[in-house]
Amino acid sequence: MKTENKSSATISAKVPEMVHDDVDTAVNKTLQMVDECERLLSDLELKKNRLNIKVIERNVVNDVVTPKSKSKAKNRAANQAALQLLMETYPKVFNRDNVRPLKIGIQDDLIAEEKVAKNKIKRALASYVRAPQYFRSLQDGADRINLLGEPQGQVTAEEAEHAKGKLKEFHQHRREIQRENEKQQREIEKADRIHSKLDQLVALNKR
């Protein structure tokens, strides 16, 4: 009988110890989970910052003041100014609202007339004929025009096919840029959602 009472007393003494050990284990696991959550939050914040930097860099790349970007911006401005001059000098030939194929050799004709400086003619033509609107105008059999705006020659099937390829490349490049921007935006939004959930979890475990 005494042995049974002693055994019962021993078990009763061990129960609080076991409960205490379980509580300590649970607390330790909770603390570990909080530490892990905080580590994940830190990693996500770092990833988000990197993504934001990428997006910002992509959006302002043309505005960053570097010798290369300044040179590109200067060239673009010069090209547009030259094209504007050509449109004002030859309104029947160069028109953004009614783009038509130009006759083969029109650059030589422009230079010969000497109404616009040679370097500006080259700049303007390079900008004009590389625009998507111009590629779209190069349809098989379409009339080409001279400096008077009159038909002189036609677009061949081969030229039309080449223009289609260039237009396809142009749109493909634009889609790639758009997809990359959308991908980065989705990654930022995903990081925001995970960040918010981990914040909530850490807050709950710290109560």
C-alpha angles and dihedrals in degrees: 000000000000089000091055092049090050091050091049091050091051092051091047090053093049095051095071089045091053091047090049091050091049091050091049090049092049092048092049092049091048091050090048090050091049090050090049091049091050090049090051090048090052092049092048092048090052092048091047092050090051091050091048090050090051092051092046091048091050093048097047100032091112091049097052110111106234129133090253096048092044089052092050092048091048091051092049091051092048091049092051092046091050091048091050089053091050092050091051092048096044107025093162091057107035114046127145091204094052109029113185132178114269123228117260109265096021090137091065090049091052093049091048092055090054093207091126128033115263095239091051092049091055092047093048095047093047090054095042100049094045095057118107090237090061093048088052091053092059098090122159108271096008115146118253117216135222130215091285091055090249125135115268117163131341139252111260125223090249092052091048091051091049090051090051089054092050091048090050091051090050094052092042091054091050091049091051091053091047092049091050091050092048091048092053091047091052091050091051092049091047091050089050092053094048090044091054094049093048090049089055092047093050091048091052094049092049093058 
